[in-house]
């Protein structure tokens, strides 16, 4: 099975401590997706949200609930 662009990005993220800091500073999944896109990975914020609570390539994806969002929208 061929890894998806999200999996490739998460593998890159697992190896790059500078990128890890930038991702942790991002406020939204769309901001993280923009970081991925800047590196050439065709990733959308919704792709990342779908992985919430899972580990891929040694990276755990955690969705932060913000007030005003619809619960269960992406899972």
mmCIF file of the N, C-alpha and C atoms, coordinates in Angstrom:
data_MODEL
# 
_entry.id   MODEL 
# 
loop_
_atom_site.group_PDB 
_atom_site.id 
_atom_site.type_symbol 
_atom_site.label_atom_id 
_atom_site.label_alt_id 
_atom_site.label_comp_id 
_atom_site.label_asym_id 
_atom_site.label_entity_id 
_atom_site.label_seq_id 
_atom_site.pdbx_PDB_ins_code 
_atom_site.Cartn_x 
_atom_site.Cartn_y 
_atom_site.Cartn_z 
_atom_site.occupancy 
_atom_site.B_iso_or_equiv 
_atom_site.pdbx_formal_charge 
_atom_site.auth_seq_id 
_atom_site.auth_comp_id 
_atom_site.auth_asym_id 
_atom_site.auth_atom_id 
_atom_site.pdbx_PDB_model_num 
ATOM 1   N N  . UNK A 1 1  ? 0.839   -1.177 0.000  1.00 0.00 ? 1  UNK A N  1 
ATOM 2   C CA . UNK A 1 1  ? 0.000   0.000  0.000  1.00 0.00 ? 1  UNK A CA 1 
ATOM 3   C C  . UNK A 1 1  ? 0.892   1.251  0.000  1.00 0.00 ? 1  UNK A C  1 
ATOM 4   N N  . UNK A 1 2  ? 0.614   2.177  -0.864 1.00 0.00 ? 2  UNK A N  1 
ATOM 5   C CA . UNK A 1 2  ? 1.396   3.396  -0.979 1.00 0.00 ? 2  UNK A CA 1 
ATOM 6   C C  . UNK A 1 2  ? 1.003   4.387  0.114  1.00 0.00 ? 2  UNK A C  1 
ATOM 7   N N  . UNK A 1 3  ? 2.011   4.937  0.833  1.00 0.00 ? 3  UNK A N  1 
ATOM 8   C CA . UNK A 1 3  ? 1.689   5.928  1.872  1.00 0.00 ? 3  UNK A CA 1 
ATOM 9   C C  . UNK A 1 3  ? 1.064   7.186  1.263  1.00 0.00 ? 3  UNK A C  1 
ATOM 10  N N  . UNK A 1 4  ? 0.138   7.771  1.998  1.00 0.00 ? 4  UNK A N  1 
ATOM 11  C CA . UNK A 1 4  ? -0.539  8.989  1.545  1.00 0.00 ? 4  UNK A CA 1 
ATOM 12  C C  . UNK A 1 4  ? 0.372   10.198 1.763  1.00 0.00 ? 4  UNK A C  1 
ATOM 13  N N  . UNK A 1 5  ? 0.038   11.329 1.145  1.00 0.00 ? 5  UNK A N  1 
ATOM 14  C CA . UNK A 1 5  ? 0.811   12.553 1.383  1.00 0.00 ? 5  UNK A CA 1 
ATOM 15  C C  . UNK A 1 5  ? 0.838   12.948 2.866  1.00 0.00 ? 5  UNK A C  1 
ATOM 16  N N  . UNK A 1 6  ? -0.260  12.684 3.580  1.00 0.00 ? 6  UNK A N  1 
ATOM 17  C CA . UNK A 1 6  ? -0.285  13.000 5.011  1.00 0.00 ? 6  UNK A CA 1 
ATOM 18  C C  . UNK A 1 6  ? 0.743   12.135 5.740  1.00 0.00 ? 6  UNK A C  1 
ATOM 19  N N  . UNK A 1 7  ? 0.807   10.857 5.402  1.00 0.00 ? 7  UNK A N  1 
ATOM 20  C CA . UNK A 1 7  ? 1.773   9.973  6.043  1.00 0.00 ? 7  UNK A CA 1 
ATOM 21  C C  . UNK A 1 7  ? 3.200   10.406 5.739  1.00 0.00 ? 7  UNK A C  1 
ATOM 22  N N  . UNK A 1 8  ? 3.455   10.807 4.506  1.00 0.00 ? 8  UNK A N  1 
ATOM 23  C CA . UNK A 1 8  ? 4.784   11.307 4.146  1.00 0.00 ? 8  UNK A CA 1 
ATOM 24  C C  . UNK A 1 8  ? 5.124   12.562 4.960  1.00 0.00 ? 8  UNK A C  1 
ATOM 25  N N  . UNK A 1 9  ? 4.171   13.456 5.088  1.00 0.00 ? 9  UNK A N  1 
ATOM 26  C CA . UNK A 1 9  ? 4.401   14.671 5.881  1.00 0.00 ? 9  UNK A CA 1 
ATOM 27  C C  . UNK A 1 9  ? 4.679   14.316 7.339  1.00 0.00 ? 9  UNK A C  1 
ATOM 28  N N  . UNK A 1 10 ? 3.911   13.401 7.904  1.00 0.00 ? 10 UNK A N  1 
ATOM 29  C CA . UNK A 1 10 ? 4.112   13.021 9.300  1.00 0.00 ? 10 UNK A CA 1 
ATOM 30  C C  . UNK A 1 10 ? 5.463   12.341 9.508  1.00 0.00 ? 10 UNK A C  1 
ATOM 31  N N  . UNK A 1 11 ? 5.916   11.571 8.530  1.00 0.00 ? 11 UNK A N  1 
ATOM 32  C CA . UNK A 1 11 ? 7.258   10.985 8.605  1.00 0.00 ? 11 UNK A CA 1 
ATOM 33  C C  . UNK A 1 11 ? 8.307   12.085 8.625  1.00 0.00 ? 11 UNK A C  1 
ATOM 34  N N  . UNK A 1 12 ? 8.142   13.073 7.749  1.00 0.00 ? 12 UNK A N  1 
ATOM 35  C CA . UNK A 1 12 ? 9.047   14.226 7.710  1.00 0.00 ? 12 UNK A CA 1 
ATOM 36  C C  . UNK A 1 12 ? 9.017   14.949 9.059  1.00 0.00 ? 12 UNK A C  1 
ATOM 37  N N  . UNK A 1 13 ? 7.821   15.158 9.575  1.00 0.00 ? 13 UNK A N  1 
ATOM 38  C CA . UNK A 1 13 ? 7.645   15.833 10.860 1.00 0.00 ? 13 UNK A CA 1 
ATOM 39  C C  . UNK A 1 13 ? 8.361   15.088 11.979 1.00 0.00 ? 13 UNK A C  1 
ATOM 40  N N  . UNK A 1 14 ? 8.302   13.779 11.965 1.00 0.00 ? 14 UNK A N  1 
ATOM 41  C CA . UNK A 1 14 ? 8.951   12.973 12.993 1.00 0.00 ? 14 UNK A CA 1 
ATOM 42  C C  . UNK A 1 14 ? 10.459  13.099 12.997 1.00 0.00 ? 14 UNK A C  1 
ATOM 43  N N  . UNK A 1 15 ? 11.046  13.483 11.858 1.00 0.00 ? 15 UNK A N  1 
ATOM 44  C CA . UNK A 1 15 ? 12.496  13.604 11.736 1.00 0.00 ? 15 UNK A CA 1 
ATOM 45  C C  . UNK A 1 15 ? 13.003  15.039 11.883 1.00 0.00 ? 15 UNK A C  1 
ATOM 46  N N  . UNK A 1 16 ? 12.124  16.019 11.900 1.00 0.00 ? 16 UNK A N  1 
ATOM 47  C CA . UNK A 1 16 ? 12.533  17.425 11.836 1.00 0.00 ? 16 UNK A CA 1 
ATOM 48  C C  . UNK A 1 16 ? 12.102  18.188 13.093 1.00 0.00 ? 16 UNK A C  1 
ATOM 49  N N  . UNK A 1 17 ? 13.021  18.381 14.054 1.00 0.00 ? 17 UNK A N  1 
ATOM 50  C CA . UNK A 1 17 ? 12.641  19.056 15.307 1.00 0.00 ? 17 UNK A CA 1 
ATOM 51  C C  . UNK A 1 17 ? 12.223  20.515 15.108 1.00 0.00 ? 17 UNK A C  1 
ATOM 52  N N  . UNK A 1 18 ? 12.768  21.191 14.123 1.00 0.00 ? 18 UNK A N  1 
ATOM 53  C CA . UNK A 1 18 ? 12.376  22.586 13.859 1.00 0.00 ? 18 UNK A CA 1 
ATOM 54  C C  . UNK A 1 18 ? 10.930  22.633 13.370 1.00 0.00 ? 18 UNK A C  1 
ATOM 55  N N  . UNK A 1 19 ? 10.581  21.712 12.481 1.00 0.00 ? 19 UNK A N  1 
ATOM 56  C CA . UNK A 1 19 ? 9.201   21.638 11.987 1.00 0.00 ? 19 UNK A CA 1 
ATOM 57  C C  . UNK A 1 19 ? 8.251   21.268 13.125 1.00 0.00 ? 19 UNK A C  1 
ATOM 58  N N  . UNK A 1 20 ? 8.688   20.414 14.036 1.00 0.00 ? 20 UNK A N  1 
ATOM 59  C CA . UNK A 1 20 ? 7.857   20.047 15.177 1.00 0.00 ? 20 UNK A CA 1 
ATOM 60  C C  . UNK A 1 20 ? 7.489   21.274 16.006 1.00 0.00 ? 20 UNK A C  1 
ATOM 61  N N  . UNK A 1 21 ? 8.442   22.163 16.212 1.00 0.00 ? 21 UNK A N  1 
ATOM 62  C CA . UNK A 1 21 ? 8.179   23.395 16.966 1.00 0.00 ? 21 UNK A CA 1 
ATOM 63  C C  . UNK A 1 21 ? 7.176   24.264 16.223 1.00 0.00 ? 21 UNK A C  1 
ATOM 64  N N  . UNK A 1 22 ? 7.338   24.369 14.906 1.00 0.00 ? 22 UNK A N  1 
ATOM 65  C CA . UNK A 1 22 ? 6.418   25.176 14.101 1.00 0.00 ? 22 UNK A CA 1 
ATOM 66  C C  . UNK A 1 22 ? 5.002   24.607 14.120 1.00 0.00 ? 22 UNK A C  1 
ATOM 67  N N  . UNK A 1 23 ? 4.898   23.276 14.066 1.00 0.00 ? 23 UNK A N  1 
ATOM 68  C CA . UNK A 1 23 ? 3.579   22.632 14.100 1.00 0.00 ? 23 UNK A CA 1 
ATOM 69  C C  . UNK A 1 23 ? 2.928   22.844 15.462 1.00 0.00 ? 23 UNK A C  1 
ATOM 70  N N  . UNK A 1 24 ? 3.690   22.713 16.532 1.00 0.00 ? 24 UNK A N  1 
ATOM 71  C CA . UNK A 1 24 ? 3.136   22.905 17.872 1.00 0.00 ? 24 UNK A CA 1 
ATOM 72  C C  . UNK A 1 24 ? 2.676   24.343 18.091 1.00 0.00 ? 24 UNK A C  1 
ATOM 73  N N  . UNK A 1 25 ? 3.297   25.292 17.381 1.00 0.00 ? 25 UNK A N  1 
ATOM 74  C CA . UNK A 1 25 ? 2.907   26.700 17.508 1.00 0.00 ? 25 UNK A CA 1 
ATOM 75  C C  . UNK A 1 25 ? 1.684   27.046 16.661 1.00 0.00 ? 25 UNK A C  1 
ATOM 76  N N  . UNK A 1 26 ? 1.337   26.180 15.713 1.00 0.00 ? 26 UNK A N  1 
ATOM 77  C CA . UNK A 1 26 ? 0.181   26.433 14.851 1.00 0.00 ? 26 UNK A CA 1 
ATOM 78  C C  . UNK A 1 26 ? -1.111  26.313 15.665 1.00 0.00 ? 26 UNK A C  1 
ATOM 79  N N  . UNK A 1 27 ? -2.061  27.199 15.369 1.00 0.00 ? 27 UNK A N  1 
ATOM 80  C CA . UNK A 1 27 ? -3.319  27.228 16.112 1.00 0.00 ? 27 UNK A CA 1 
ATOM 81  C C  . UNK A 1 27 ? -4.405  26.360 15.491 1.00 0.00 ? 27 UNK A C  1 
ATOM 82  N N  . UNK A 1 28 ? -4.296  26.073 14.197 1.00 0.00 ? 28 UNK A N  1 
ATOM 83  C CA . UNK A 1 28 ? -5.354  25.318 13.519 1.00 0.00 ? 28 UNK A CA 1 
ATOM 84  C C  . UNK A 1 28 ? -4.755  24.238 12.626 1.00 0.00 ? 28 UNK A C  1 
ATOM 85  N N  . UNK A 1 29 ? -5.584  23.282 12.261 1.00 0.00 ? 29 UNK A N  1 
ATOM 86  C CA . UNK A 1 29 ? -5.161  22.236 11.331 1.00 0.00 ? 29 UNK A CA 1 
ATOM 87  C C  . UNK A 1 29 ? -4.823  22.834 9.975  1.00 0.00 ? 29 UNK A C  1 
ATOM 88  N N  . UNK A 1 30 ? -5.521  23.895 9.595  1.00 0.00 ? 30 UNK A N  1 
ATOM 89  C CA . UNK A 1 30 ? -5.230  24.547 8.314  1.00 0.00 ? 30 UNK A CA 1 
ATOM 90  C C  . UNK A 1 30 ? -3.839  25.174 8.319  1.00 0.00 ? 30 UNK A C  1 
ATOM 91  N N  . UNK A 1 31 ? -3.405  25.693 9.467  1.00 0.00 ? 31 UNK A N  1 
ATOM 92  C CA . UNK A 1 31 ? -2.052  26.249 9.561  1.00 0.00 ? 31 UNK A CA 1 
ATOM 93  C C  . UNK A 1 31 ? -1.007  25.144 9.434  1.00 0.00 ? 31 UNK A C  1 
ATOM 94  N N  . UNK A 1 32 ? -1.276  23.992 10.040 1.00 0.00 ? 32 UNK A N  1 
ATOM 95  C CA . UNK A 1 32 ? -0.369  22.853 9.914  1.00 0.00 ? 32 UNK A CA 1 
ATOM 96  C C  . UNK A 1 32 ? -0.348  22.382 8.461  1.00 0.00 ? 32 UNK A C  1 
ATOM 97  N N  . UNK A 1 33 ? -1.509  22.335 7.831  1.00 0.00 ? 33 UNK A N  1 
ATOM 98  C CA . UNK A 1 33 ? -1.591  21.936 6.427  1.00 0.00 ? 33 UNK A CA 1 
ATOM 99  C C  . UNK A 1 33 ? -0.797  22.899 5.548  1.00 0.00 ? 33 UNK A C  1 
ATOM 100 N N  . UNK A 1 34 ? -0.829  24.183 5.867  1.00 0.00 ? 34 UNK A N  1 
ATOM 101 C CA . UNK A 1 34 ? -0.062  25.160 5.093  1.00 0.00 ? 34 UNK A CA 1 
ATOM 102 C C  . UNK A 1 34 ? 1.436   24.899 5.231  1.00 0.00 ? 34 UNK A C  1 
ATOM 103 N N  . UNK A 1 35 ? 1.878   24.536 6.425  1.00 0.00 ? 35 UNK A N  1 
ATOM 104 C CA . UNK A 1 35 ? 3.286   24.171 6.617  1.00 0.00 ? 35 UNK A CA 1 
ATOM 105 C C  . UNK A 1 35 ? 3.634   22.969 5.737  1.00 0.00 ? 35 UNK A C  1 
ATOM 106 N N  . UNK A 1 36 ? 2.748   21.982 5.693  1.00 0.00 ? 36 UNK A N  1 
ATOM 107 C CA . UNK A 1 36 ? 2.967   20.806 4.853  1.00 0.00 ? 36 UNK A CA 1 
ATOM 108 C C  . UNK A 1 36 ? 3.017   21.200 3.380  1.00 0.00 ? 36 UNK A C  1 
ATOM 109 N N  . UNK A 1 37 ? 2.098   22.051 2.963  1.00 0.00 ? 37 UNK A N  1 
ATOM 110 C CA . UNK A 1 37 ? 2.058   22.486 1.565  1.00 0.00 ? 37 UNK A CA 1 
ATOM 111 C C  . UNK A 1 37 ? 3.312   23.269 1.189  1.00 0.00 ? 37 UNK A C  1 
ATOM 112 N N  . UNK A 1 38 ? 3.818   24.069 2.121  1.00 0.00 ? 38 UNK A N  1 
ATOM 113 C CA . UNK A 1 38 ? 5.054   24.821 1.870  1.00 0.00 ? 38 UNK A CA 1 
ATOM 114 C C  . UNK A 1 38 ? 6.236   23.882 1.619  1.00 0.00 ? 38 UNK A C  1 
ATOM 115 N N  . UNK A 1 39 ? 6.151   22.673 2.154  1.00 0.00 ? 39 UNK A N  1 
ATOM 116 C CA . UNK A 1 39 ? 7.204   21.670 1.956  1.00 0.00 ? 39 UNK A CA 1 
ATOM 117 C C  . UNK A 1 39 ? 6.907   20.752 0.769  1.00 0.00 ? 39 UNK A C  1 
ATOM 118 N N  . UNK A 1 40 ? 5.786   20.986 0.077  1.00 0.00 ? 40 UNK A N  1 
ATOM 119 C CA . UNK A 1 40 ? 5.459   20.216 -1.115 1.00 0.00 ? 40 UNK A CA 1 
ATOM 120 C C  . UNK A 1 40 ? 4.521   19.044 -0.895 1.00 0.00 ? 40 UNK A C  1 
ATOM 121 N N  . UNK A 1 41 ? 3.941   18.925 0.289  1.00 0.00 ? 41 UNK A N  1 
ATOM 122 C CA . UNK A 1 41 ? 3.000   17.846 0.573  1.00 0.00 ? 41 UNK A CA 1 
ATOM 123 C C  . UNK A 1 41 ? 1.573   18.355 0.363  1.00 0.00 ? 41 UNK A C  1 
ATOM 124 N N  . UNK A 1 42 ? 0.801   17.737 -0.520 1.00 0.00 ? 42 UNK A N  1 
ATOM 125 C CA . UNK A 1 42 ? -0.583  18.177 -0.760 1.00 0.00 ? 42 UNK A CA 1 
ATOM 126 C C  . UNK A 1 42 ? -1.517  17.693 0.359  1.00 0.00 ? 42 UNK A C  1 
ATOM 127 N N  . UNK A 1 43 ? -1.502  18.416 1.472  1.00 0.00 ? 43 UNK A N  1 
ATOM 128 C CA . UNK A 1 43 ? -2.251  18.039 2.667  1.00 0.00 ? 43 UNK A CA 1 
ATOM 129 C C  . UNK A 1 43 ? -3.266  19.128 2.989  1.00 0.00 ? 43 UNK A C  1 
ATOM 130 N N  . UNK A 1 44 ? -4.479  18.737 3.366  1.00 0.00 ? 44 UNK A N  1 
ATOM 131 C CA . UNK A 1 44 ? -5.517  19.680 3.792  1.00 0.00 ? 44 UNK A CA 1 
ATOM 132 C C  . UNK A 1 44 ? -5.713  19.541 5.301  1.00 0.00 ? 44 UNK A C  1 
ATOM 133 N N  . UNK A 1 45 ? -6.210  20.595 5.919  1.00 0.00 ? 45 UNK A N  1 
ATOM 134 C CA . UNK A 1 45 ? -6.480  20.561 7.345  1.00 0.00 ? 45 UNK A CA 1 
ATOM 135 C C  . UNK A 1 45 ? -7.438  19.442 7.711  1.00 0.00 ? 45 UNK A C  1 
ATOM 136 N N  . UNK A 1 46 ? -8.425  19.199 6.873  1.00 0.00 ? 46 UNK A N  1 
ATOM 137 C CA . UNK A 1 46 ? -9.396  18.124 7.157  1.00 0.00 ? 46 UNK A CA 1 
ATOM 138 C C  . UNK A 1 46 ? -8.724  16.752 7.128  1.00 0.00 ? 46 UNK A C  1 
ATOM 139 N N  . UNK A 1 47 ? -7.686  16.582 6.290  1.00 0.00 ? 47 UNK A N  1 
ATOM 140 C CA . UNK A 1 47 ? -6.938  15.318 6.279  1.00 0.00 ? 47 UNK A CA 1 
ATOM 141 C C  . UNK A 1 47 ? -6.311  15.061 7.642  1.00 0.00 ? 47 UNK A C  1 
ATOM 142 N N  . UNK A 1 48 ? -5.760  16.109 8.229  1.00 0.00 ? 48 UNK A N  1 
ATOM 143 C CA . UNK A 1 48 ? -5.126  15.981 9.542  1.00 0.00 ? 48 UNK A CA 1 
ATOM 144 C C  . UNK A 1 48 ? -6.159  15.717 10.629 1.00 0.00 ? 48 UNK A C  1 
ATOM 145 N N  . UNK A 1 49 ? -7.290  16.403 10.549 1.00 0.00 ? 49 UNK A N  1 
ATOM 146 C CA . UNK A 1 49 ? -8.331  16.218 11.557 1.00 0.00 ? 49 UNK A CA 1 
ATOM 147 C C  . UNK A 1 49 ? -8.884  14.798 11.550 1.00 0.00 ? 49 UNK A C  1 
ATOM 148 N N  . UNK A 1 50 ? -8.912  14.173 10.393 1.00 0.00 ? 50 UNK A N  1 
ATOM 149 C CA . UNK A 1 50 ? -9.403  12.794 10.297 1.00 0.00 ? 50 UNK A CA 1 
ATOM 150 C C  . UNK A 1 50 ? -8.497  11.815 11.034 1.00 0.00 ? 50 UNK A C  1 
ATOM 151 N N  . UNK A 1 51 ? -7.247  12.197 11.270 1.00 0.00 ? 51 UNK A N  1 
ATOM 152 C CA . UNK A 1 51 ? -6.301  11.324 11.964 1.00 0.00 ? 51 UNK A CA 1 
ATOM 153 C C  . UNK A 1 51 ? -6.263  11.573 13.466 1.00 0.00 ? 51 UNK A C  1 
ATOM 154 N N  . UNK A 1 52 ? -7.098  12.440 13.959 1.00 0.00 ? 52 UNK A N  1 
ATOM 155 C CA . UNK A 1 52 ? -7.076  12.795 15.377 1.00 0.00 ? 52 UNK A CA 1 
ATOM 156 C C  . UNK A 1 52 ? -7.176  11.559 16.265 1.00 0.00 ? 52 UNK A C  1 
ATOM 157 N N  . UNK A 1 53 ? -6.271  11.499 17.237 1.00 0.00 ? 53 UNK A N  1 
ATOM 158 C CA . UNK A 1 53 ? -6.248  10.393 18.173 1.00 0.00 ? 53 UNK A CA 1 
ATOM 159 C C  . UNK A 1 53 ? -5.440  9.199  17.705 1.00 0.00 ? 53 UNK A C  1 
ATOM 160 N N  . UNK A 1 54 ? -4.885  9.267  16.523 1.00 0.00 ? 54 UNK A N  1 
ATOM 161 C CA . UNK A 1 54 ? -4.096  8.154  15.983 1.00 0.00 ? 54 UNK A CA 1 
ATOM 162 C C  . UNK A 1 54 ? -2.622  8.527  15.893 1.00 0.00 ? 54 UNK A C  1 
ATOM 163 N N  . UNK A 1 55 ? -1.790  7.502  15.843 1.00 0.00 ? 55 UNK A N  1 
ATOM 164 C CA . UNK A 1 55 ? -0.361  7.686  15.619 1.00 0.00 ? 55 UNK A CA 1 
ATOM 165 C C  . UNK A 1 55 ? -0.022  7.175  14.231 1.00 0.00 ? 55 UNK A C  1 
ATOM 166 N N  . UNK A 1 56 ? 0.743   7.940  13.507 1.00 0.00 ? 56 UNK A N  1 
ATOM 167 C CA . UNK A 1 56 ? 1.214   7.549  12.192 1.00 0.00 ? 56 UNK A CA 1 
ATOM 168 C C  . UNK A 1 56 ? 2.667   7.967  12.089 1.00 0.00 ? 56 UNK A C  1 
ATOM 169 N N  . UNK A 1 57 ? 3.518   7.054  11.659 1.00 0.00 ? 57 UNK A N  1 
ATOM 170 C CA . UNK A 1 57 ? 4.944   7.333  11.485 1.00 0.00 ? 57 UNK A CA 1 
ATOM 171 C C  . UNK A 1 57 ? 5.576   7.847  12.778 1.00 0.00 ? 57 UNK A C  1 
ATOM 172 N N  . UNK A 1 58 ? 5.090   7.360  13.914 1.00 0.00 ? 58 UNK A N  1 
ATOM 173 C CA . UNK A 1 58 ? 5.647   7.778  15.196 1.00 0.00 ? 58 UNK A CA 1 
ATOM 174 C C  . UNK A 1 58 ? 5.188   9.137  15.679 1.00 0.00 ? 58 UNK A C  1 
ATOM 175 N N  . UNK A 1 59 ? 4.242   9.741  14.968 1.00 0.00 ? 59 UNK A N  1 
ATOM 176 C CA . UNK A 1 59 ? 3.713   11.061 15.335 1.00 0.00 ? 59 UNK A CA 1 
ATOM 177 C C  . UNK A 1 59 ? 2.254   10.892 15.729 1.00 0.00 ? 59 UNK A C  1 
ATOM 178 N N  . UNK A 1 60 ? 1.896   11.393 16.899 1.00 0.00 ? 60 UNK A N  1 
ATOM 179 C CA . UNK A 1 60 ? 0.506   11.310 17.369 1.00 0.00 ? 60 UNK A CA 1 
ATOM 180 C C  . UNK A 1 60 ? -0.217  12.597 16.986 1.00 0.00 ? 60 UNK A C  1 
ATOM 181 N N  . UNK A 1 61 ? -1.358  12.458 16.330 1.00 0.00 ? 61 UNK A N  1 
ATOM 182 C CA . UNK A 1 61 ? -2.172  13.601 15.901 1.00 0.00 ? 61 UNK A CA 1 
ATOM 183 C C  . UNK A 1 61 ? -3.242  13.827 16.956 1.00 0.00 ? 61 UNK A C  1 
ATOM 184 N N  . UNK A 1 62 ? -3.276  15.046 17.484 1.00 0.00 ? 62 UNK A N  1 
ATOM 185 C CA . UNK A 1 62 ? -4.252  15.384 18.523 1.00 0.00 ? 62 UNK A CA 1 
ATOM 186 C C  . UNK A 1 62 ? -5.023  16.622 18.084 1.00 0.00 ? 62 UNK A C  1 
ATOM 187 N N  . UNK A 1 63 ? -6.320  16.492 18.068 1.00 0.00 ? 63 UNK A N  1 
ATOM 188 C CA . UNK A 1 63 ? -7.201  17.611 17.701 1.00 0.00 ? 63 UNK A CA 1 
ATOM 189 C C  . UNK A 1 63 ? -7.570  18.363 18.975 1.00 0.00 ? 63 UNK A C  1 
ATOM 190 N N  . UNK A 1 64 ? -7.380  19.660 18.946 1.00 0.00 ? 64 UNK A N  1 
ATOM 191 C CA . UNK A 1 64 ? -7.741  20.512 20.071 1.00 0.00 ? 64 UNK A CA 1 
ATOM 192 C C  . UNK A 1 64 ? -9.133  21.072 19.808 1.00 0.00 ? 64 UNK A C  1 
ATOM 193 N N  . UNK A 1 65 ? -10.054 20.848 20.743 1.00 0.00 ? 65 UNK A N  1 
ATOM 194 C CA . UNK A 1 65 ? -11.408 21.381 20.597 1.00 0.00 ? 65 UNK A CA 1 
ATOM 195 C C  . UNK A 1 65 ? -11.414 22.869 20.927 1.00 0.00 ? 65 UNK A C  1 
ATOM 196 N N  . UNK A 1 66 ? -12.003 23.632 20.051 1.00 0.00 ? 66 UNK A N  1 
ATOM 197 C CA . UNK A 1 66 ? -12.132 25.069 20.251 1.00 0.00 ? 66 UNK A CA 1 
ATOM 198 C C  . UNK A 1 66 ? -13.607 25.410 20.457 1.00 0.00 ? 66 UNK A C  1 
ATOM 199 N N  . UNK A 1 67 ? -13.911 26.376 21.304 1.00 0.00 ? 67 UNK A N  1 
ATOM 200 C CA . UNK A 1 67 ? -15.308 26.772 21.515 1.00 0.00 ? 67 UNK A CA 1 
ATOM 201 C C  . UNK A 1 67 ? -15.979 27.164 20.193 1.00 0.00 ? 67 UNK A C  1 
ATOM 202 N N  . UNK A 1 68 ? -17.217 26.729 20.024 1.00 0.00 ? 68 UNK A N  1 
ATOM 203 C CA . UNK A 1 68 ? -17.980 27.093 18.840 1.00 0.00 ? 68 UNK A CA 1 
ATOM 204 C C  . UNK A 1 68 ? -17.893 26.092 17.703 1.00 0.00 ? 68 UNK A C  1 
ATOM 205 N N  . UNK A 1 69 ? -17.052 25.067 17.841 1.00 0.00 ? 69 UNK A N  1 
ATOM 206 C CA . UNK A 1 69 ? -16.964 24.062 16.790 1.00 0.00 ? 69 UNK A CA 1 
ATOM 207 C C  . UNK A 1 69 ? -18.060 23.021 16.962 1.00 0.00 ? 69 UNK A C  1 
ATOM 208 N N  . UNK A 1 70 ? -18.328 22.317 15.899 1.00 0.00 ? 70 UNK A N  1 
ATOM 209 C CA . UNK A 1 70 ? -19.343 21.257 15.929 1.00 0.00 ? 70 UNK A CA 1 
ATOM 210 C C  . UNK A 1 70 ? -18.688 19.951 16.385 1.00 0.00 ? 70 UNK A C  1 
ATOM 211 N N  . UNK A 1 71 ? -19.088 19.409 17.525 1.00 0.00 ? 71 UNK A N  1 
ATOM 212 C CA . UNK A 1 71 ? -18.514 18.143 17.993 1.00 0.00 ? 71 UNK A CA 1 
ATOM 213 C C  . UNK A 1 71 ? -18.782 17.015 17.000 1.00 0.00 ? 71 UNK A C  1 
ATOM 214 N N  . UNK A 1 72 ? -17.785 16.184 16.785 1.00 0.00 ? 72 UNK A N  1 
ATOM 215 C CA . UNK A 1 72 ? -17.956 15.027 15.924 1.00 0.00 ? 72 UNK A CA 1 
ATOM 216 C C  . UNK A 1 72 ? -17.905 15.321 14.444 1.00 0.00 ? 72 UNK A C  1 
ATOM 217 N N  . UNK A 1 73 ? -17.578 16.522 14.073 1.00 0.00 ? 73 UNK A N  1 
ATOM 218 C CA . UNK A 1 73 ? -17.598 16.898 12.656 1.00 0.00 ? 73 UNK A CA 1 
ATOM 219 C C  . UNK A 1 73 ? -16.625 16.074 11.820 1.00 0.00 ? 73 UNK A C  1 
ATOM 220 N N  . UNK A 1 74 ? -15.474 15.731 12.368 1.00 0.00 ? 74 UNK A N  1 
ATOM 221 C CA . UNK A 1 74 ? -14.446 15.038 11.582 1.00 0.00 ? 74 UNK A CA 1 
ATOM 222 C C  . UNK A 1 74 ? -14.202 13.608 12.018 1.00 0.00 ? 74 UNK A C  1 
ATOM 223 N N  . UNK A 1 75 ? -15.052 13.075 12.880 1.00 0.00 ? 75 UNK A N  1 
ATOM 224 C CA . UNK A 1 75 ? -14.839 11.679 13.307 1.00 0.00 ? 75 UNK A CA 1 
ATOM 225 C C  . UNK A 1 75 ? -16.149 10.988 13.524 1.00 0.00 ? 75 UNK A C  1 
# 
